[in-house]
């Protein structure tokens, strides 16, 4: 089963755009997703940090909202993260 990990900024609208343009490309994504009805969508956008899961789903047409399977967790909420990933994150911050 295909899974799409979806960011909003830069995908559903231009990054750093005026809020009047938010989700201006949503219909393009929804039309594409309708071509792959077995696809599941996981929201990875930082929007997931400030809005509830239900509020995020309400932005989509009902048939597409039904394809949304959840949001990715915040990094600080993860458990059992392999040391290689923890080391990578720390090394990137030191640069």
ChimeraX attribute file (.defattr): number of C-alpha atoms within 10 A of each C-alpha:
attribute: neighborCount
match mode: 1-to-1
recipient: residues
	/A:1	7
	/A:2	10
	/A:3	13
	/A:4	15
	/A:5	15
	/A:6	16
	/A:7	15
	/A:8	19
	/A:9	16
	/A:10	13
	/A:11	15
	/A:12	18
	/A:13	17
	/A:14	15
	/A:15	12
	/A:16	10
	/A:17	11
	/A:18	9
	/A:19	9
	/A:20	7
	/A:21	13
	/A:22	17
	/A:23	19
	/A:24	13
	/A:25	15
	/A:26	16
	/A:27	13
	/A:28	11
	/A:29	13
	/A:30	15
	/A:31	11
	/A:32	10
	/A:33	18
	/A:34	13
	/A:35	9
	/A:36	11
	/A:37	13
	/A:38	12
	/A:39	17
	/A:40	19
	/A:41	20
	/A:42	17
	/A:43	21
	/A:44	18
	/A:45	15
	/A:46	14
	/A:47	15
	/A:48	19
	/A:49	13
	/A:50	9
	/A:51	10
	/A:52	11
	/A:53	16
	/A:54	10
	/A:55	11
	/A:56	17
	/A:57	18
	/A:58	11
	/A:59	12
	/A:60	17
	/A:61	12
	/A:62	10
	/A:63	12
	/A:64	20
	/A:65	17
	/A:66	12
	/A:67	20
	/A:68	21
	/A:69	16
	/A:70	17
	/A:71	20
	/A:72	16
	/A:73	12
	/A:74	11
	/A:75	8
	/A:76	6
	/A:77	6
	/A:78	9
	/A:79	7
	/A:80	5
	/A:81	9
	/A:82	8
	/A:83	9
	/A:84	8
	/A:85	10
	/A:86	10
	/A:87	10
	/A:88	10
	/A:89	11
	/A:90	10
	/A:91	10
	/A:92	8
	/A:93	7
	/A:94	6
	/A:95	5
